[in-house]
């Protein structure tokens, strides 16, 4: 259940200005009944200034009247205004970054030609006319446009760019690129760890017999890793 923005101050006002029971006030404000008792007895740790929930549009007088008439009635807080959600229009870009848009568009066109003009428009917040002009190099400032990562420029987020690339690749029947750069490093690391484990085993056996274990023979992986 939603609670008032300032529960303690609201409880103080309800104690002073209504005949609601402590249980009703505690439940509405999300507080313990002993806290309401302390507020009523003026023994709370902090002196509170009451906050009118009617003026704050959290309660109506009619709702309070219902509670005063019936001690078992549970007060219902008024719903706040609906959250404003972003519409499906072009993305808003700060004025200071708008001059960077052509560079970001050129980067997407060069590195991800599978992304449609409509997707680029939603990603960076520009018009299809501008995108088409950059794509066919008829843009009025094409000589000064340098492809730059739109994420680095602050025109979009990496998550949104990755989503656009993945969606476009799927629509085009392409497989998402797999980063295999770490495969070699992973194999070398596994080999080195195995060598270290074997060396530790030899050290342990040698220690039991009072001998010094010989170091493991170097391998191509361990030699070239250094």
ABEGO torsion letter per residue (X at the ends): XBBBABAAAAAAAAAAABABBAAAAAAAAGBBAAAAAAAAAGABABBBBBBBAAAAGABBAAAAAAAAABAABBBBBBBBBBBBBBBABBBBBBAAAAAAAAAAAAAAAAABAABBAAAAAAAAGBBAAAAAAAAAGABAAAAABBBBBAAAAGABBAAAAAAAAAAAAAAAGBBBBBBAAAAAAAAAAAAAAAAAAAAAAAAAAAAAAGBBBBBBBBBAAAAAAX
